Amino acid sequence: MNNRNRLSVEIYGQQYHIVGKESLGYMREVASHVDEMMRQVANGNPRLDTTRLAVLSAVNIANDFLKLKQEYDEILHLIEDEQP
């Protein structure tokens, strides 16, 4: 059985059809986050083309992810150290 959700979203003025196993609400949230990040990058760099905006947005999102992953790993390490 194929439990994939399909959703049409708009990201930075373009329509995309996305498919995933996550809930429709979660998929909308992800698309909204990408759209918001692209708009933030565009506000600071109004002359960038869409491809460069997308790449810089991906770099910013990856940076946020890696920082959170590092914090998570540090917390896990602290928890493991305190286990008897």
N, C-alpha and C positions, 0 to 999 in steps of 0.2 A: 504494500500500500504506500502510495506517495503522499506524504503529508506536507506539501510545499504550499506556502502562501504566495500569492502574486499581488503586486501592488504597483500602481502608477504614481510616481512622485515628481515633483518639480524641484530641481537643484540648479540654482543660479540661472533661472530663466529657461532651462531645458527640461523636457519631459524624459523620464527614464522609467522603464519597467523593471522592477526588481523582484527577485524570487528568493525565498528563503524559508527555513523551517521555523524561524522565530515568529512571534505574534505580529499581527499587522501594526499594532501600536508601537511595538519596539522598532519595527522596520521604518515606520514614519519618524520616530525619534532619531534614528541613525541618519536618515536622509536630511532631517531638519538640522542636525548637528553639522553635517557636511556643508549644507547650504549656508548656515550661519558662519562657519569658518571661512568659506570662500568670500562671503560679503565683507567680513572683517579684513581679510587680506586685501581685497579690492579697495576698501576705503583707505588703506595705508599706501596702496600702490595703484593709483587709478589708470596708469598707462599699460599695465600688464595685460597680455592676451589671456584668453580662457585657459589654455593649456598650462601656461606658467602659473596662473592662479591656482589651478587644480594641484599642480606639483607642490607649490609652496604650502597649500592647505594640507596636503598629505604629509609633508614634512612636519608641520605644526602638530597635527593629530598624532603622528608617530612619536614626536617628542613628548607630548602629554602622556601617551600610553607608556613609554619607556620609563618616565619618571614615576608614574603610578606603580608600575611593575617593580621598580627598584624599592619603593617604599613598602610594597606588599612583601617582597622577599625579605627585607630587613625586619619587618614585624614578625613574619614566620620564624625567622632565625631567633629573634628574641623569645618568642613563645617556646620554641624547641629547647633553648638554653635553660628555661625555667622549669621544664618538665623534670620530675624526680627520677 
